[in-house]
Amino acid sequence: MAATNRKLVKSYFMPAEHAELERLVLQTGLSASELVRRLFVGRGPLPSVENHQVVRDLMKINADLARLGNLLKLTLDDSDFNPPAGVDLQGLFQDVREAQQLLKAKIANL
């Protein structure tokens, strides 16, 4: 939206209302102006800072799984490596891939 199309709107709040506005600003990570605008026009659910942290944490886990998968792939490609008896590296590699798929789906739902 171009700056020339925007209009300034002043509003006065009671102290408790202002405190609630500040709480929502911290909770959502939005500016007070954007928060009021979204509430006024009813643009879907407000974002949550907690969700952003959860997504970041899940992305870190996904990166760790990718590194583990890459190490397993290098191990599987190494012709000199003999896995211990009863260790199924192919199955473990598949488990890592499935865990990554599940994490990606969970992240997309957040």
C-alpha distances in whole Angstrom, upper triangle without the diagonal:
4,6,8,7,7,11,14,16,19,21,25,27,30,31,32,28,27,29,27,24,25,27,24,22,24,25,22,20,17,16,17,14,13,16,16,13,14,18,17,15,18,16,19,21,20,21,24,25,28,27,26,29,31,29,30,33,33,32,35,37,36,37,40,41,40,42,45,45,45,48,50,49,51,53,54,54,56,60,62,60,62,61,63,65,62,59,57,54,53,52,51,48,47,47,44,43,43,41,38,38,38,36,33,33,33,30,28,29,27
4,5,5,7,11,13,16,20,22,26,28,31,32,33,30,28,30,29,26,26,29,26,24,26,27,24,23,19,18,19,16,15,19,19,16,18,21,20,18,21,19,23,25,23,24,27,28,31,30,28,32,34,32,32,36,36,35,37,40,39,39,42,44,42,44,47,47,47,50,52,51,53,56,56,56,59,62,64,62,65,63,65,67,65,62,60,57,56,55,54,51,50,50,47,45,46,44,41,41,41,39,36,36,36,33,31,32,31
4,5,5,9,11,14,17,20,23,25,29,30,31,28,26,28,28,24,25,27,25,22,25,27,24,22,19,17,17,14,14,18,18,15,18,21,19,19,22,21,24,25,24,24,27,27,31,31,29,32,34,33,33,36,37,36,38,41,40,40,43,45,44,46,49,49,49,52,54,53,54,57,58,58,60,64,66,64,66,65,67,69,67,63,61,59,58,57,55,53,52,52,49,47,48,46,43,43,43,40,38,38,38,34,33,34,32
4,6,8,11,14,17,21,24,27,30,32,33,30,28,31,30,27,27,30,28,25,29,30,27,25,22,20,20,16,17,21,20,17,20,22,21,20,23,22,26,28,26,27,30,31,35,34,32,35,38,36,36,40,41,39,42,45,44,44,47,48,47,49,52,52,52,55,57,56,58,61,61,61,64,67,69,67,70,68,70,72,70,67,65,62,61,60,59,56,56,55,52,51,51,49,46,46,46,43,41,41,41,38,36,37,35
4,7,10,13,16,19,23,25,29,31,32,28,27,30,29,25,26,29,26,24,28,29,26,25,21,19,19,15,15,19,18,15,17,20,18,17,20,19,23,25,24,25,29,30,33,32,31,34,36,35,36,39,40,38,41,44,43,43,46,48,47,49,52,51,52,55,56,56,57,60,61,61,63,67,69,67,69,67,69,71,69,66,64,61,60,59,57,55,54,54,51,49,49,48,45,44,44,42,39,39,39,36,34,35,33
4,7,10,13,16,19,22,26,27,28,25,23,26,25,22,23,25,23,21,24,26,23,22,18,16,16,12,12,16,14,12,15,17,15,15,18,18,21,23,22,23,26,27,31,30,29,32,34,33,34,37,38,37,39,42,41,42,45,46,46,48,50,51,51,54,55,55,57,59,60,60,63,66,68,66,68,66,68,70,68,65,63,60,59,58,56,54,53,52,50,48,48,47,44,43,43,41,38,38,37,35,33,33,31
4,6,10,13,17,19,23,25,26,23,21,25,24,21,22,25,23,21,25,26,23,23,19,16,15,12,13,16,14,12,15,17,14,15,19,19,23,24,23,24,27,28,32,32,31,34,36,35,36,39,40,39,42,44,44,44,47,49,48,50,53,53,54,56,58,58,60,62,63,63,66,69,71,69,71,69,71,72,70,67,65,63,62,61,59,57,56,55,52,51,51,49,46,46,45,43,41,40,40,37,35,35,33
4,7,10,13,16,20,22,23,20,18,22,22,18,20,23,21,19,23,24,22,21,18,15,13,10,13,15,12,12,15,16,14,16,19,20,23,24,22,24,26,27,31,31,30,33,35,35,35,38,40,39,41,44,44,44,47,49,49,50,53,53,54,56,58,58,60,62,63,64,66,70,71,69,71,69,71,72,70,67,65,63,62,61,59,57,56,55,53,51,51,49,47,46,46,43,41,41,40,37,36,36,33
4,7,10,13,17,19,20,17,16,19,19,16,18,21,19,18,22,23,21,21,18,15,12,10,12,14,11,10,14,14,12,14,17,19,22,23,21,23,25,26,30,30,30,33,35,35,35,38,40,39,42,44,44,45,48,49,49,51,53,54,55,57,59,59,61,63,64,65,67,70,72,70,72,69,71,72,70,67,65,63,62,61,59,57,57,55,53,52,51,49,47,46,45,43,41,41,39,37,36,35,33
4,7,10,14,16,18,15,13,17,17,14,16,20,19,17,21,23,22,21,18,15,12,10,14,14,11,12,16,16,14,17,19,21,24,24,22,24,26,27,30,31,30,33,35,35,36,39,40,40,42,45,45,46,48,50,50,52,54,55,56,58,60,60,62,64,65,66,68,72,73,71,73,70,72,73,71,68,66,64,64,62,60,59,58,56,54,53,52,50,48,48,47,44,43,42,40,38,37,37,34
4,7,10,13,14,11,10,14,14,12,14,17,17,16,19,21,20,21,18,15,12,11,14,13,10,12,15,14,13,16,18,20,23,23,21,23,24,25,28,30,30,32,34,35,35,38,39,40,42,44,45,46,48,49,50,52,54,55,56,58,60,60,62,64,65,66,68,72,73,70,72,70,71,72,70,67,65,63,63,61,59,58,57,55,53,52,52,49,47,47,46,43,42,41,39,37,37,36,33
4,7,10,12,9,9,12,13,12,14,17,17,17,20,21,21,22,19,17,13,13,16,15,12,15,18,16,15,19,20,23,25,24,22,24,25,26,29,30,31,32,35,36,36,39,40,41,43,45,46,47,49,51,51,53,55,56,57,59,61,62,63,65,66,67,69,73,74,72,73,70,71,73,71,68,66,65,64,63,60,59,59,56,54,54,53,50,49,49,47,44,44,43,41,39,38,37,34
4,6,8,6,6,9,10,9,11,14,14,15,17,19,19,20,18,16,12,14,16,15,12,15,17,15,15,19,20,22,24,23,21,23,23,24,26,28,29,30,33,34,35,37,38,39,41,43,44,45,47,49,50,51,53,54,56,57,59,60,62,63,65,66,68,71,72,70,71,68,69,71,68,65,64,63,62,61,58,57,57,54,52,52,51,48,47,47,45,42,42,41,39,37,37,35,32
4,6,5,6,9,10,10,12,14,15,16,18,20,21,22,21,19,15,17,20,17,15,19,20,18,18,22,22,25,26,25,22,25,24,25,27,29,30,31,34,35,36,38,40,41,42,44,45,47,48,50,51,53,54,56,57,59,60,61,63,65,66,67,69,73,74,71,72,69,70,71,69,66,65,64,63,61,59,59,58,55,53,53,52,49,48,48,46,44,43,43,40,38,39,37,34
4,5,5,6,9,10,10,12,14,15,17,18,20,21,20,18,15,17,20,18,16,20,21,19,20,24,24,26,27,25,22,24,23,24,26,28,29,30,32,34,34,36,38,39,40,42,44,45,46,48,49,51,52,54,55,57,58,60,61,63,64,66,67,71,72,69,70,67,68,69,67,64,63,62,62,60,57,57,57,54,52,52,51,48,47,47,45,42,42,42,39,37,38,36,33
4,5,5,6,9,10,10,12,14,15,16,18,20,19,18,15,18,20,17,16,20,20,18,19,23,22,24,25,23,20,22,21,22,23,26,27,28,30,32,33,34,36,37,38,40,42,43,44,46,48,49,50,52,54,55,56,58,60,61,62,64,66,69,70,67,68,65,66,67,64,62,61,59,60,58,55,55,54,51,50,50,48,46,45,45,43,40,40,40,37,35,36,34,31
4,5,5,6,9,10,11,12,14,15,16,18,17,16,12,15,17,14,12,16,17,14,15,19,19,21,22,20,18,20,20,21,22,24,26,27,29,30,31,33,35,36,37,39,40,42,44,45,46,48,50,51,52,54,55,57,58,60,61,63,65,68,69,66,67,64,65,66,64,61,60,59,58,56,54,54,53,50,49,48,47,44,43,43,41,39,38,38,35,33,34,32,29
4,5,5,6,9,10,10,12,14,15,16,15,13,10,13,15,13,12,15,17,15,16,20,20,21,22,20,18,19,19,20,22,24,24,26,28,29,30,32,34,35,36,38,39,41,42,44,45,47,48,50,51,53,54,56,57,59,60,61,63,67,68,65,66,64,64,66,63,61,60,58,58,56,54,53,52,50,48,48,47,44,43,43,41,38,38,38,35,33,33,32,29
4,5,5,6,9,10,11,12,14,15,15,14,12,15,16,14,14,18,18,16,18,21,21,22,23,20,18,19,18,18,19,22,23,24,26,28,28,30,32,33,34,36,38,39,40,42,43,45,46,48,49,51,52,54,55,57,58,60,61,65,65,63,64,61,62,63,61,58,57,56,56,54,51,51,50,48,46,46,45,42,41,41,39,36,37,36,33,32,32,31,27
4,5,5,6,9,10,10,12,14,14,14,11,14,15,12,12,16,15,13,16,19,18,19,19,17,14,16,15,16,18,20,21,22,24,26,27,28,30,31,33,34,36,37,39,40,42,43,45,46,48,49,51,52,54,55,56,58,60,63,64,61,62,59,60,61,59,56,55,54,54,52,49,49,48,46,44,44,42,40,39,39,37,34,34,33,30,29,30,28,25
4,5,5,6,9,10,10,12,11,10,7,10,11,8,9,12,13,11,13,16,16,17,18,16,13,14,14,15,17,19,20,21,23,25,26,27,29,30,32,34,35,36,38,40,41,42,44,45,47,48,50,51,53,54,56,57,59,62,63,61,62,59,60,62,59,56,55,53,53,51,49,48,48,45,43,43,42,39,38,38,36,33,33,33,30,28,29,27,24
4,5,5,6,9,10,10,10,9,7,11,12,10,11,15,15,14,16,19,19,19,20,17,14,15,14,14,16,19,19,20,22,24,24,26,28,29,30,32,34,35,36,38,39,41,42,44,45,47,48,50,51,53,54,56,57,61,62,59,60,58,58,60,58,55,54,52,52,51,48,47,47,44,42,42,41,39,37,38,36,33,33,33,30,28,29,27,24
4,5,5,6,9,10,11,11,10,14,14,11,13,16,16,14,17,20,19,19,19,16,13,13,12,12,13,16,17,17,20,21,22,23,26,27,28,30,31,33,34,36,37,39,40,42,43,45,46,48,49,51,52,54,55,59,59,57,58,55,56,57,55,52,51,50,50,48,45,45,44,42,40,40,39,36,35,35,33,30,30,30,27,25,27,25,22
4,5,5,6,8,8,10,8,12,11,8,10,13,12,11,14,16,15,15,15,12,9,10,9,10,12,14,15,16,18,20,21,23,24,25,27,29,30,31,33,35,36,37,39,40,42,44,45,46,48,49,51,52,54,58,58,56,57,54,55,57,54,51,50,48,48,46,44,43,43,40,38,38,37,34,33,33,31,28,28,28,25,23,24,22,19
4,6,5,6,5,6,6,9,9,7,10,12,12,12,15,17,16,16,16,14,10,10,10,10,13,15,14,16,18,19,20,22,24,25,26,28,29,30,32,34,35,37,38,40,41,43,44,45,47,49,50,51,53,57,58,55,57,54,55,57,54,51,50,48,48,47,44,43,43,41,38,38,37,35,33,33,32,29,28,28,26,23,24,23,20
4,6,5,7,9,9,13,13,11,13,16,15,15,18,20,19,18,18,15,12,11,9,8,10,13,13,13,16,18,18,20,22,23,24,26,27,28,30,32,33,34,36,38,39,40,42,43,45,46,48,49,51,55,55,53,54,51,52,54,52,49,48,46,46,45,42,41,41,39,36,36,36,33,31,32,30,27,27,27,24,22,23,23,19
4,6,8,11,11,14,13,11,14,16,14,14,18,19,18,17,16,13,9,8,6,6,8,10,11,12,14,15,16,18,20,21,22,24,25,27,28,30,31,33,34,36,37,39,40,42,43,45,46,48,49,53,54,51,52,50,50,52,50,47,46,44,44,42,40,39,38,36,34,34,33,30,29,29,27,24,24,24,21,19,21,19,16
4,5,9,10,12,10,8,12,13,11,12,16,17,15,14,13,10,7,5,5,5,8,9,10,12,14,14,16,18,19,20,22,24,25,26,28,29,30,32,34,35,36,38,40,41,42,44,45,47,49,52,53,51,52,49,50,52,50,47,45,43,43,41,39,38,38,35,33,33,32,29,28,28,26,23,23,23,20,18,19,18,14
4,7,9,12,10,9,13,14,13,14,17,18,17,16,15,13,10,8,7,6,10,11,10,12,14,15,15,18,19,20,21,24,24,25,27,29,30,31,33,35,36,38,39,40,42,44,45,46,48,51,52,50,52,49,50,52,50,47,46,43,43,42,39,38,38,36,34,33,33,30,28,29,27,24,24,24,22,19,20,19,16
4,6,8,6,6,10,10,10,12,14,15,15,13,14,13,9,8,9,9,13,14,12,15,18,17,18,21,22,22,24,27,27,28,30,32,32,34,36,37,38,40,42,43,44,46,47,48,50,54,55,53,54,52,54,55,53,50,48,46,46,45,42,41,40,39,36,35,35,33,31,31,30,27,25,26,24,21,21,21,18
4,5,5,6,9,10,11,12,14,16,16,15,16,15,12,12,13,13,16,17,16,18,21,21,21,24,26,26,27,30,31,31,33,35,36,37,39,40,41,43,45,46,47,49,51,51,53,57,58,56,58,55,57,59,57,53,52,50,49,48,46,44,44,42,40,39,39,36,34,34,33,30,29,29,27,25,25,25,21
4,6,5,6,8,10,11,12,14,15,15,17,16,12,13,14,15,18,19,19,21,23,24,24,27,28,29,30,33,33,34,37,38,39,40,43,44,44,47,48,49,51,53,54,55,57,60,61,59,61,58,60,61,59,56,55,53,52,51,48,47,47,45,42,42,41,39,37,37,36,33,32,32,30,27,27,26,23
4,5,5,6,9,10,11,12,14,14,16,16,13,15,16,17,21,21,20,23,25,25,26,29,30,30,32,35,35,36,38,40,40,42,44,45,46,48,50,50,52,54,55,56,58,61,63,61,62,60,61,63,61,58,56,54,53,52,50,48,48,46,44,43,42,40,38,38,37,34,33,33,31,28,28,27,24
4,6,5,6,9,10,11,12,11,13,13,10,11,14,15,18,18,18,21,23,22,23,26,27,27,29,32,32,33,35,37,37,39,41,42,43,45,47,47,49,51,52,53,55,58,60,58,59,57,59,60,58,55,53,51,50,49,47,45,44,43,41,39,39,37,35,34,33,31,29,29,27,25,24,24,21
4,5,5,6,9,10,10,10,12,11,8,10,12,13,17,17,17,20,21,21,23,25,26,27,29,31,31,33,35,36,37,39,41,42,43,45,46,47,49,51,52,53,55,59,60,58,59,57,58,59,57,54,52,50,50,48,46,45,44,42,40,39,38,36,34,34,32,30,29,28,26,24,23,23,20
4,5,5,6,9,10,11,13,13,11,13,15,17,20,20,20,23,25,25,26,29,30,30,33,35,35,36,39,40,41,43,45,45,46,49,50,51,53,55,55,56,59,62,64,61,63,60,61,63,60,57,56,54,53,52,50,48,47,45,43,43,42,39,38,37,36,33,32,31,29,27,27,25,23
4,6,5,6,8,9,12,13,11,14,16,18,21,21,21,24,26,25,27,30,30,30,33,35,35,36,39,40,40,42,45,45,46,49,50,50,52,54,55,56,58,62,63,61,63,60,62,63,61,57,56,54,53,51,49,48,47,45,43,42,41,39,37,36,35,33,31,31,29,27,26,25,23
4,5,5,6,5,8,9,8,11,14,16,19,18,18,22,23,22,24,27,27,28,30,32,32,34,36,37,37,40,42,42,43,46,47,47,49,51,52,53,56,59,61,58,60,57,59,60,57,54,52,50,49,48,46,45,43,42,40,39,38,36,34,33,32,30,28,27,26,24,22,21,19
4,6,5,7,9,9,8,12,14,17,19,19,20,23,24,24,26,28,29,30,32,34,34,36,38,39,39,42,44,44,45,48,49,49,52,53,54,55,58,61,63,60,61,59,60,61,58,56,54,52,51,49,48,46,45,43,42,40,39,37,36,35,33,31,30,29,27,25,24,22,20
4,6,8,11,12,12,15,18,21,23,23,23,26,28,27,29,32,32,33,36,37,37,39,41,42,43,45,47,47,48,51,52,52,55,57,57,58,61,64,66,63,65,62,63,65,62,59,57,55,54,52,51,50,48,46,45,43,42,40,39,38,36,34,33,32,30,28,27,25,24
4,6,9,11,12,15,18,21,24,23,23,27,27,27,29,32,32,32,35,37,36,38,41,41,41,44,46,46,47,50,51,51,53,55,55,56,59,62,64,62,63,61,62,63,61,58,56,54,52,51,49,48,46,45,43,42,41,39,37,36,35,33,31,30,29,27,25,24,23
4,6,8,9,13,16,19,21,20,21,24,25,24,27,29,29,30,33,34,34,36,38,39,39,42,43,43,45,48,48,49,51,53,53,54,57,60,62,60,61,58,60,60,58,55,53,51,50,48,47,45,44,42,41,39,38,36,35,33,32,30,29,27,26,24,23,21,20
4,7,8,11,14,17,19,18,19,22,23,22,24,27,26,27,30,31,31,33,35,36,36,39,40,40,42,44,45,45,48,50,50,51,54,57,59,56,58,55,57,58,55,52,50,48,47,45,44,42,41,39,38,36,35,33,32,30,29,27,26,24,23,21,20,18,17
4,7,9,12,16,17,15,17,20,20,19,22,24,24,25,28,29,28,30,33,33,34,36,38,38,39,42,43,43,46,47,47,49,51,55,56,54,55,52,54,55,52,49,47,45,44,42,41,40,38,36,35,33,32,30,29,27,26,25,23,21,20,19,17,15,14
4,6,9,13,14,12,14,17,17,17,20,22,21,22,25,26,26,28,31,31,32,35,36,36,38,40,41,42,44,46,46,47,50,53,55,52,53,50,52,53,50,47,45,44,42,41,39,38,36,35,33,32,30,29,27,26,24,23,21,20,18,17,16,14,12
4,7,10,12,11,12,15,16,16,18,20,21,22,24,26,26,28,30,31,31,34,35,36,37,40,41,41,44,45,46,47,50,53,55,52,53,50,52,53,50,47,46,44,43,41,39,38,37,35,33,32,31,29,28,27,25,23,22,21,19,17,17,15,12
4,7,9,8,8,12,12,12,14,17,17,18,20,22,22,24,26,27,28,30,32,32,34,36,37,38,40,42,43,44,46,50,51,49,50,47,48,50,47,44,43,41,40,38,36,35,34,32,30,30,29,26,25,24,23,20,19,19,16,14,14,13,10
4,5,5,7,9,10,11,13,15,16,17,19,20,21,23,25,26,27,29,31,31,33,35,36,37,39,41,42,43,45,49,50,47,48,46,47,48,46,43,41,39,39,37,35,34,34,31,29,29,28,25,24,24,22,19,19,19,16,14,15,14,10
4,5,5,6,9,10,11,13,14,15,17,19,20,21,23,25,26,27,29,30,32,33,35,36,38,39,41,42,44,47,48,46,47,44,45,47,45,42,41,39,38,37,34,34,33,31,29,29,28,25,24,24,22,19,19,20,17,14,16,15,12
4,5,5,6,9,10,11,12,14,15,17,18,20,21,23,24,26,27,29,30,32,33,35,36,38,39,41,42,46,47,44,45,42,43,44,42,39,38,36,36,35,32,31,31,28,26,27,26,23,22,22,20,17,18,18,15,13,15,14,11
4,5,5,6,9,10,10,12,14,15,16,18,20,21,22,24,26,26,28,30,31,32,35,36,37,38,40,44,45,42,43,40,41,43,40,37,36,34,34,32,30,29,28,26,24,24,23,20,19,19,17,14,15,15,12,10,12,11,7
4,5,5,6,9,10,10,12,14,15,16,19,20,21,23,24,25,27,29,30,31,33,35,36,37,39,43,44,41,42,40,41,43,41,37,36,34,34,32,30,29,28,26,24,24,23,20,19,19,18,15,15,15,13,10,12,12,9
4,5,5,6,9,10,11,12,14,15,17,18,20,21,23,24,26,27,29,30,32,33,35,36,38,41,42,39,41,38,39,41,39,36,35,33,33,31,29,28,28,25,23,23,23,20,18,20,18,15,15,17,14,11,14,14,11
4,5,5,6,9,10,11,12,14,15,17,18,20,21,22,24,26,27,28,30,32,33,34,36,40,41,38,39,36,37,38,36,33,32,30,30,28,26,25,25,22,20,21,20,17,16,17,15,11,13,14,10,9,12,12,9
4,5,5,6,9,10,10,12,14,15,16,18,20,21,22,24,25,26,29,30,31,33,35,38,39,36,38,35,36,38,36,33,31,29,29,27,25,24,23,21,19,19,18,15,14,15,13,10,10,11,9,6,9,10,7
4,5,5,6,9,10,11,12,14,15,17,18,20,21,23,24,26,27,29,30,31,33,37,38,35,37,34,36,38,36,32,31,29,29,28,25,24,24,22,19,19,20,16,14,16,15,12,12,14,12,9,12,14,11
4,5,5,6,9,10,11,13,14,16,17,18,20,21,23,24,26,27,29,30,32,35,36,33,35,32,33,35,33,30,29,27,27,26,23,22,22,20,17,18,18,15,13,16,14,11,12,14,12,10,14,15,12
4,5,5,6,9,10,10,12,14,15,16,18,20,21,22,24,26,27,28,30,34,35,32,33,30,31,33,31,28,26,24,24,23,20,19,19,17,14,15,15,11,10,12,11,7,8,11,9,7,11,12,11
4,5,5,6,9,10,10,12,14,15,16,18,20,21,23,24,25,27,29,32,33,31,32,30,32,33,31,28,27,24,24,23,20,19,19,17,14,14,15,12,10,12,12,8,8,11,10,8,11,13,12
4,5,5,6,9,10,11,12,14,15,17,18,20,21,23,24,26,27,31,32,29,31,28,30,32,30,27,26,23,24,23,20,19,19,18,14,15,16,13,11,14,14,10,11,15,13,11,15,17,15
4,5,5,6,9,10,10,12,14,15,16,18,20,21,22,24,26,29,30,27,28,26,27,29,27,24,23,20,21,20,17,16,17,14,11,13,13,10,9,12,12,8,10,13,12,11,15,16,15
4,5,5,6,9,10,10,12,14,15,16,18,20,21,22,24,28,29,26,28,25,27,29,27,23,22,19,19,18,16,14,14,13,10,10,11,8,6,9,10,7,8,11,11,10,13,15,15
4,5,5,6,9,10,11,12,14,15,17,18,20,21,23,26,27,25,27,25,27,29,27,24,22,19,20,20,17,15,16,15,11,12,14,11,9,12,13,10,11,15,15,13,16,18,18
4,5,5,6,9,10,11,12,14,15,17,18,20,21,25,25,23,24,22,24,26,25,21,20,17,18,18,15,13,15,14,10,12,14,11,10,13,14,12,13,17,16,15,18,20,20
4,5,5,6,9,10,10,12,14,15,16,18,20,23,24,21,23,20,22,24,22,19,17,15,15,14,11,10,11,10,6,8,10,8,7,11,12,10,11,15,15,15,17,19,20
4,5,5,6,9,10,10,12,14,15,16,18,22,23,21,23,21,23,25,24,20,18,15,15,15,13,10,12,12,8,8,11,10,8,11,13,11,12,15,16,15,18,20,21
4,5,5,6,9,10,11,12,14,15,17,20,21,19,21,19,22,24,23,19,18,15,16,17,13,11,14,14,10,11,14,13,11,15,16,15,15,19,19,18,21,24,23
4,5,5,6,9,10,10,12,14,15,19,19,17,18,16,18,21,20,16,15,12,13,13,10,9,12,11,8,10,13,11,11,14,16,15,16,19,20,19,22,24,24
4,5,5,6,9,10,10,12,14,17,19,16,18,16,18,20,19,15,14,10,10,11,9,6,9,9,6,7,11,11,10,13,15,14,15,18,19,19,21,24,24
4,5,5,6,9,10,10,12,16,17,15,18,17,19,22,21,17,16,12,12,14,12,9,12,13,10,11,14,14,13,15,18,17,17,21,22,21,23,26,27
4,5,5,6,9,10,11,14,15,13,15,14,17,19,19,15,15,11,12,14,11,10,13,14,11,13,16,16,15,18,20,19,20,23,24,24,26,29,29
4,5,5,6,9,10,13,14,11,13,11,14,16,16,12,11,7,9,11,8,6,10,11,9,11,14,14,14,17,19,19,20,23,24,24,26,29,29
4,5,5,6,9,12,14,12,14,13,16,18,18,15,13,9,9,12,10,7,11,13,11,11,15,16,15,17,20,20,20,23,25,25,26,29,30
4,5,5,6,10,11,10,13,13,16,19,19,16,15,11,12,15,13,11,14,16,14,15,18,19,18,21,23,23,23,26,28,27,29,32,33
4,5,5,8,9,7,9,9,13,15,16,12,12,9,10,13,12,10,14,16,14,16,19,19,19,22,24,24,25,28,29,29,31,33,34
4,6,8,10,8,9,9,13,15,15,12,10,7,8,11,11,9,12,15,14,15,18,19,19,21,23,24,25,27,29,29,31,33,34
4,6,9,9,11,12,16,18,19,16,14,11,11,15,14,12,15,18,17,17,20,21,21,23,26,26,26,29,31,31,32,35,36
4,5,6,9,11,14,17,18,16,15,12,13,17,16,14,18,20,19,20,23,24,23,26,28,28,29,32,33,33,35,38,39
4,6,8,11,14,16,18,16,16,14,14,18,18,17,20,22,21,22,25,27,26,28,31,31,32,35,36,36,38,41,42
4,6,10,13,15,18,16,16,14,16,19,19,18,22,23,23,24,27,28,28,30,33,33,34,36,38,38,40,42,43
4,6,9,12,14,12,13,11,14,16,16,16,19,20,20,22,24,25,25,28,30,30,31,34,35,35,37,40,41
4,6,9,11,10,11,11,13,15,15,16,19,20,20,22,24,25,26,28,30,31,32,35,36,36,38,40,41
4,6,8,6,8,8,11,13,12,13,16,17,18,20,22,22,24,26,27,28,30,32,33,34,36,38,39
4,6,6,9,10,13,14,14,16,18,18,19,22,23,24,25,28,29,29,32,33,34,35,38,39,40
4,6,9,11,13,14,14,17,19,19,20,23,24,24,26,28,29,30,33,34,35,36,39,40,41
4,6,9,12,11,12,15,16,16,18,20,21,22,24,26,26,28,30,31,32,34,36,37,38
4,6,9,9,9,11,13,13,15,17,18,19,21,23,24,25,27,28,29,31,33,34,35
4,6,5,6,9,10,11,13,14,15,17,19,20,21,23,25,26,27,29,31,32,33
4,5,5,6,9,10,10,12,14,15,17,18,20,21,23,24,26,27,29,30,32
4,5,5,6,9,10,11,12,14,15,17,18,20,21,23,25,26,27,29,31
4,5,5,6,9,10,10,12,14,15,16,18,20,21,23,24,26,27,29
4,5,5,6,9,10,10,12,14,15,16,18,20,21,23,24,26,27
4,5,5,6,9,10,11,13,14,16,17,19,20,21,23,25,26
4,5,5,6,9,10,11,12,14,15,17,19,20,21,23,25
4,5,5,6,9,10,11,12,14,15,16,18,20,21,23
4,5,5,6,9,10,11,12,14,15,16,18,20,21
4,5,5,6,9,10,11,13,14,15,17,19,20
4,5,5,6,9,10,11,12,14,15,17,19
4,5,5,6,9,10,11,12,14,15,17
4,5,5,6,9,10,10,12,14,16
4,5,5,6,9,10,11,13,15
4,5,5,6,9,10,11,13
4,5,5,6,9,10,11
4,5,5,6,9,10
4,5,5,6,9
4,5,5,7
4,5,5
4,5
4
